[in-house]
Amino acid sequence: MATKKNPAGSPRRSSEEKRKIDRIVKLYQSGWTLRRITEKEHVREDKLRKILTARGIPSGLIGHLTRFPVTDPD
């Protein structure tokens, strides 16, 4: 059975995947480092960078800013 695709042609994401992406972006914006997010969310760094870039975070800024980890926002 073929995977349904959205109008843009990419596969649709489940609500669980969407929540995980939202959580990753929230962690990054709250000051977590890429390494810490990859360890917590079990995501490869290259995938993490793609997620952040897709959410509008300029790729030149990802991982290059001094980050000050804070408590888990959840």
Buried (B, 14 or more C-beta within 10 A) or exposed (E): EEEEEEEEEEEEEEEEEEEBBEBBBEBBEBBBBBEBBBEEBEBEEEEBBBBBEEEEBEEEEBBEEEBEEEEEEE
